[in-house]
Amino acid sequence: MIKDLNKNIVENSETYARELDSRDPLKRYREKFYIPLINGKESIYFTGNSLGLQPKSTQDYVLNELEDWANYGVEGHFHARNPWLSYHEIFPPLLMEIFGAKEEELVVMNQLTVNLHVLMTSFYQPAGKRFKIICEEKAFPSDQYAFAAQAKLHGFSPEEAIIEVGPREGESISRTEDILQVIKDNADEISLVLFSGVNYYNGQVFDMERITKAAHEAGAYCGFDLAHAAGNIPLHLHDWNVDFACWCSYKYLNSGPGGVAGAFIHERNITKEWLRLAGWWGHDKKSRFKMPGTFQPIPTAEGWQLSNAPVLSMAAHRASLEMFAEAGMPAIFEKAANLHAYARFVIEDIGKTNNNTLEILTPKEKGKHGCQLSLKIKKNGKAIYEDLKKHGVLADWREPDVLRIAPVPLYNSYEDVYRFGKLLSEALKIQA
């Protein structure tokens, strides 16, 4: 077993990287994914934070459902190899370890922003002077739009309803103490605290447990958008007492573009009388097909479902999650931490010999980052990004000067990291 590389990094060399790969207990999983080709060679695919790669098993999982649709038609709801009527029930046992949740607290449904609106309909219920939402500054645009829309639906202007907390002047990372202080200072006016688990831009992991505790002490609900956290960092949503959360499955969970998303509702909230967007698939299963005129929610997270299961998308999701279950989350998170540590070491080593033109925005401390590394390139960054792409690196560019990479544990290797570093060093010299 490879030990924590934060303490055992040796050198930025191909020999060392290959030695790490030879001792990697997860190395066989790389062969289970399709790696995109550039110039006839496998790319260095570092954009799992945007779209995870396709498991080779996905096609068979989806094809099975297409075959059952062809063979059974509507009877596939009952007679498919995995009957569609209960297909969504496959997922909570596969997600429990990933999210640190109980089965009844999890449901797979819809897409991320749809779920965000569905959950905010229940958990953002402003009353009197309690109408404000506290969130991170420059949250992902979909979140910003959703917060503003929900405020308007309740008759408030976004400017008066939304309080953003960001880094201090001259800093790139938000301080937890600043977030907690803003919550405390506005305790009498807060209805909802809603952050991402991991900031999409700089890769910072927010202290979800402490933020949740502070929100509850202020009398507010607390939720999280886990788009960049799901499958990326250890989560303990139940134990942290998070009220609700939602996520997509197409990033670190490798479940396909626009893949089906998911939601968490803490068990203490499940059976409360909620204002909610009701749909027939969230209705009590015993009477659902009797078509009653009054909605009776399922007493689990399933009660927030709207429509019946998108089985083809769910088949792709299942293919990936079964691989996660086989590999085991402890091993996945251990390799993720080691890959990140090695990538950071390589980048810092390169920066020393290139006039320090690189700045890593992502926090270094354990528990404050996931796979992602956000690099601020101080000179000719976009040209460097284009040069890397030309030479087989699929990374992500964010204006005006940030390159995001995310070496992920199931299909990236230490040699990928070394090769990336070598190409980055060459590109920096060309653009100097």
C-alpha positions in Angstrom: 0.0 0.0 0.0 1.3 3.4 -0.9 1.7 5.6 2.1 0.6 9.3 2.4 2.6 11.1 -0.2 2.4 14.4 1.8 5.1 12.9 3.9 6.9 10.6 1.5 7.4 12.4 -1.8 10.8 11.7 -3.3 11.3 13.1 -6.7 9.8 14.5 -9.9 10.8 11.7 -12.3 9.3 9.2 -14.6 11.0 6.4 -12.8 9.5 7.4 -9.4 6.1 7.9 -11.0 6.1 4.4 -12.5 7.3 3.0 -9.2 4.2 4.5 -7.5 2.0 3.1 -10.3 3.5 -0.4 -9.8 2.4 -0.3 -6.1 -1.0 1.2 -6.7 -3.7 -1.2 -5.5 -6.2 0.5 -7.9 -4.1 0.5 -11.0 -6.2 -2.2 -12.8 -9.2 0.2 -12.9 -7.7 2.4 -15.5 -8.2 -0.4 -18.0 -11.9 -0.4 -17.2 -12.3 3.1 -18.8 -12.2 4.5 -22.3 -9.3 7.1 -22.4 -9.8 9.7 -25.2 -7.1 9.7 -27.9 -5.2 12.8 -29.1 -2.8 12.4 -32.0 -3.3 8.7 -31.8 -2.2 8.5 -28.2 -4.0 8.2 -24.9 -4.6 11.7 -23.6 -3.7 12.9 -20.1 -7.3 13.3 -19.0 -7.5 15.7 -16.1 -11.1 17.0 -16.5 -12.9 14.5 -14.3 -14.1 17.5 -12.3 -16.1 18.5 -15.4 -17.0 15.1 -17.1 -15.8 11.8 -15.9 -14.7 9.1 -18.4 -16.9 6.3 -19.6 -16.5 2.9 -17.9 -16.3 0.2 -20.5 -19.1 -1.6 -18.8 -21.6 1.3 -19.3 -22.5 0.2 -22.9 -23.6 -3.2 -21.7 -25.6 -1.8 -18.8 -27.5 0.6 -21.1 -27.8 -2.0 -23.9 -29.5 -4.5 -21.4 -32.2 -1.9 -20.8 -32.6 -1.2 -24.5 -33.0 -4.9 -25.1 -35.5 -5.3 -22.4 -37.5 -2.4 -23.8 -37.4 -4.0 -27.2 -38.5 -7.4 -25.8 -41.0 -6.4 -23.2 -42.3 -2.9 -24.1 -44.3 -1.6 -21.1 -44.0 -4.9 -19.4 -40.4 -4.1 -18.7 -41.6 -2.2 -15.7 -42.3 -5.6 -14.2 -40.3 -8.2 -16.2 -37.0 -6.5 -17.2 -33.9 -8.0 -15.8 -33.9 -5.0 -13.4 -37.6 -4.1 -13.3 -38.1 -0.4 -14.1 -40.8 0.1 -11.5 -38.3 -0.2 -8.7 -35.1 0.6 -10.7 -34.3 3.7 -8.6 -34.3 1.6 -5.4 -31.0 0.1 -6.6 -29.1 3.2 -5.8 -29.3 4.1 -2.0 -27.3 1.1 -0.9 -24.6 2.0 -3.5 -24.5 5.7 -2.4 -24.5 5.2 1.4 -20.8 5.1 1.8 -20.1 7.8 -0.8 -22.3 10.3 1.1 -22.2 9.1 4.6 -26.0 8.7 4.7 -28.7 6.2 5.5 -30.6 4.4 2.7 -33.9 6.3 3.5 -32.1 9.6 3.2 -31.0 9.1 -0.4 -32.8 9.3 -3.7 -31.6 9.4 -7.4 -33.7 11.7 -9.5 -33.8 14.6 -12.0 -30.7 16.8 -12.7 -28.8 18.9 -10.3 -30.4 22.3 -10.7 -33.8 20.8 -10.8 -33.1 19.1 -7.5 -31.7 22.4 -6.1 -35.0 24.1 -6.9 -37.1 21.1 -5.6 -35.3 21.1 -2.3 -35.2 24.9 -1.9 -39.0 24.9 -2.4 -39.2 22.9 0.9 -36.2 24.3 2.8 -36.3 28.0 1.8 -39.5 29.2 3.5 -38.9 32.8 4.5 -41.1 34.2 7.2 -41.2 37.7 8.7 -37.7 39.1 8.9 -36.1 35.6 8.3 -35.8 35.7 4.5 -32.0 35.8 3.8 -29.9 33.2 2.1 -26.2 33.0 2.9 -24.0 31.5 0.2 -20.4 31.6 -1.1 -19.3 34.5 -3.3 -19.1 33.6 -6.9 -20.9 30.2 -6.6 -21.4 28.3 -9.8 -23.7 30.3 -12.0 -26.6 27.7 -11.9 -26.6 28.1 -8.1 -26.5 31.9 -8.3 -29.5 31.8 -10.7 -31.4 29.4 -8.5 -30.9 31.5 -5.4 -32.0 34.6 -7.2 -35.0 32.9 -8.7 -36.2 31.5 -5.4 -35.8 34.9 -3.7 -37.9 36.5 -6.4 -40.6 33.7 -6.2 -41.0 34.8 -2.6 -41.2 38.5 -3.4 -37.7 39.6 -2.5 -35.0 41.1 -4.6 -31.8 39.0 -4.8 -29.9 42.1 -3.7 -31.7 42.2 -0.3 -32.1 38.5 0.2 -28.7 37.0 -0.7 -25.6 37.5 1.4 -22.4 36.3 -0.2 -19.2 35.3 1.7 -15.9 35.3 -0.1 -12.2 35.5 0.4 -10.6 38.5 2.1 -9.0 41.2 0.0 -5.8 39.8 -1.6 -6.7 36.1 -0.7 -8.1 33.4 -2.9 -9.7 31.1 -0.3 -12.6 31.8 2.0 -11.9 31.5 5.7 -14.2 29.3 7.7 -14.2 31.8 10.6 -15.5 34.5 8.3 -18.3 32.3 7.1 -19.3 31.5 10.7 -19.1 35.1 11.7 -21.4 36.2 8.9 -23.9 33.6 9.9 -23.7 34.8 13.5 -24.0 38.4 12.6 -27.2 37.8 10.5 -28.7 35.1 12.8 -32.0 36.8 13.2 -32.6 37.2 9.4 -31.3 34.0 7.9 -33.7 31.4 6.5 -31.2 29.3 4.7 -27.4 28.7 4.4 -26.5 27.0 1.2 -22.9 26.4 0.0 -21.1 24.1 -2.3 -19.2 21.3 -0.7 -16.2 22.1 -3.0 -15.8 25.4 -4.7 -15.7 24.8 -8.4 -13.2 27.5 -9.2 -10.4 27.1 -6.6 -11.1 23.5 -5.3 -11.6 24.6 -1.7 -13.5 22.1 0.5 -15.8 24.0 2.8 -16.1 22.9 6.4 -19.6 21.5 6.1 -19.9 20.3 9.6 -19.1 23.6 11.2 -21.2 25.6 8.7 -24.2 23.3 9.4 -23.8 23.7 13.2 -23.6 27.5 12.9 -26.7 27.6 10.6 -28.7 25.5 13.1 -27.6 27.7 16.0 -28.9 30.7 14.0 -32.2 29.0 13.5 -31.7 28.3 9.8 -31.7 25.3 7.6 -28.5 24.3 5.9 -27.9 22.6 2.6 -25.1 21.9 0.1 -24.6 21.6 -3.6 -22.2 18.6 -3.9 -21.5 18.7 -7.6 -17.8 18.9 -7.1 -17.8 16.9 -3.9 -19.7 13.7 -4.8 -17.2 10.9 -5.3 -14.3 13.3 -4.7 -14.1 13.8 -1.0 -15.3 11.9 2.1 -18.7 13.0 3.2 -20.7 12.3 6.4 -23.9 14.1 5.7 -26.0 12.2 8.3 -23.5 12.7 11.1 -22.9 16.3 10.2 -26.7 16.9 10.5 -26.9 18.5 7.1 -30.5 19.2 6.3 -30.4 18.5 2.6 -27.9 18.2 -0.3 -28.0 17.6 -4.0 -25.4 16.6 -6.7 -24.8 15.6 -10.3 -23.3 12.3 -11.3 -21.4 13.1 -14.4 -18.2 14.5 -12.8 -16.3 12.3 -10.4 -19.1 9.7 -10.4 -18.5 9.0 -14.2 -22.2 8.5 -15.1 -22.4 10.3 -18.4 -23.1 13.8 -19.8 -26.2 15.2 -18.2 -26.6 12.0 -16.2 -29.2 11.5 -13.5 -28.6 13.4 -10.3 -29.4 12.7 -6.6 -30.5 14.2 -3.3 -30.1 13.7 0.4 -32.7 14.7 3.0 -31.7 14.1 6.6 -34.0 11.5 8.4 -35.3 14.1 10.9 -36.7 16.1 8.0 -38.3 13.2 6.0 -41.6 12.9 7.7 -42.3 16.6 8.4 -45.1 18.4 6.7 -43.4 20.2 3.9 -44.4 22.6 1.2 -43.0 20.7 -1.8 -43.2 20.3 -5.5 -45.2 17.1 -5.5 -45.1 14.5 -8.3 -46.7 11.1 -8.6 -43.5 9.1 -8.3 -43.1 10.6 -4.8 -46.5 9.4 -3.8 -47.0 6.5 -1.4 -46.1 3.3 -3.4 -49.1 1.3 -2.0 -51.7 3.6 -3.5 -49.7 5.2 -6.4 -51.5 3.3 -9.1 -54.9 3.8 -7.6 -54.4 7.4 -8.9 -55.7 9.2 -5.8 -56.4 12.9 -6.1 -54.5 13.8 -2.9 -50.7 13.6 -2.6 -49.4 11.3 0.1 -45.5 11.4 0.1 -43.4 8.3 0.6 -41.9 8.6 4.1 -38.3 8.6 2.8 -36.2 10.9 0.5 -38.2 9.2 -2.3 -41.1 11.5 -1.3 -39.4 14.3 -3.2 -39.4 12.5 -6.5 -41.5 14.0 -9.3 -41.5 11.7 -12.3 -40.7 8.0 -12.9 -37.2 6.8 -13.3 -35.1 7.7 -16.4 -33.9 4.2 -16.7 -31.4 4.6 -19.5 -29.5 7.3 -17.7 -29.8 5.3 -14.5 -28.2 2.3 -16.1 -25.1 4.3 -16.9 -25.1 5.6 -13.3 -25.3 2.0 -12.0 -22.4 0.8 -14.1 -20.1 3.4 -12.5 -21.4 3.0 -8.9 -20.9 -0.7 -8.9 -17.3 0.0 -9.8 -17.0 2.4 -6.9 -18.5 -0.3 -4.6 -16.0 -2.9 -5.9 -13.0 -0.6 -5.4 -14.1 0.7 -2.0 -14.2 4.3 -1.0 -11.3 4.1 1.5 -8.9 3.0 -1.2 -10.4 5.6 -3.7 -9.9 8.4 -1.2 -6.4 7.3 -0.2 -5.2 7.3 -3.8 -7.0 10.6 -4.5 -5.0 12.2 -1.7 -1.8 10.7 -2.9 -2.3 11.7 -6.6 -3.1 15.3 -5.4 0.0 15.4 -3.2 2.2 14.2 -6.1 0.6 16.6 -8.6 1.2 19.5 -6.1 4.8 18.5 -5.6 5.5 18.3 -9.3 3.8 21.6 -10.0 5.7 23.3 -7.2 9.0 21.8 -8.4 8.3 23.2 -11.9 7.4 26.6 -10.6 10.7 26.9 -8.9 12.5 26.6 -12.2 10.2 28.8 -14.2 10.4 32.1 -12.3 7.5 31.2 -10.0 5.0 31.9 -12.8 2.6 29.4 -11.2 0.4 29.8 -8.1 -1.7 27.0 -6.7 -5.0 28.4 -5.4 -6.3 25.2 -4.0 -5.6 24.8 -0.2 -2.8 22.4 0.7 -4.0 21.2 4.1 -5.5 17.8 4.5 -9.3 17.8 4.4 -9.4 21.2 2.6 -9.1 19.9 -1.0 -10.2 17.0 -3.1 -8.7 15.9 -6.5 -8.7 19.3 -8.1 -5.8 21.7 -8.3 -6.4 25.2 -9.6 -3.3 26.9 -11.0 -3.0 30.6 -11.5 -0.7 31.1 -14.5 0.7 34.6 -14.2 1.8 35.0 -17.9 0.4 33.8 -21.2 -1.9 31.3 -19.4 -4.4 30.7 -22.2 -1.5 30.1 -24.7 0.0 27.6 -22.2 -3.4 25.8 -21.9 -3.7 25.6 -25.7 -0.2 24.2 -26.0 -0.9 21.6 -23.4 -4.1 20.5 -25.2 -2.2 20.3 -28.5 0.2 17.9 -26.8 -2.5 15.6 -25.4 -3.5 17.2 -22.1 -7.3 17.6 -21.5 -7.5 20.2 -18.7 -9.9 23.1 -18.1 -9.4 26.8 -18.5 -11.2 29.5 -16.5 -10.8 33.1 -17.4 -8.8 35.1 -16.8 -5.8 33.1 -15.7 -6.7 29.7 -14.0 -6.0 26.2 -15.3 -7.9 23.5 -13.4 -6.7 19.9 -13.3 -8.2 17.0 -11.5 -6.2 13.7 -11.4 -8.8 11.2 -10.3 -8.0 7.8 -8.6 -9.9 5.3 -10.8 -8.4 6.1 -14.2 -5.5 8.5 -13.7 -1.9 7.4 -12.9 1.1 8.9 -11.3 2.8 8.7 -14.7 0.0 10.9 -16.0 1.0 13.5 -13.4 4.6 13.3 -14.3 3.9 13.6 -18.0 1.6 16.6 -17.4 4.4 18.3 -15.4 6.9 17.7 -18.2 4.6 19.2 -20.8 3.7 22.1 -18.5 7.4 22.9 -18.0 8.0 22.9 -21.7 5.0 25.1 -22.4 6.1 27.6 -19.7 9.5 27.9 -21.4 8.0 28.4 -24.9 5.6 31.1 -23.6 8.2 32.8 -21.3 
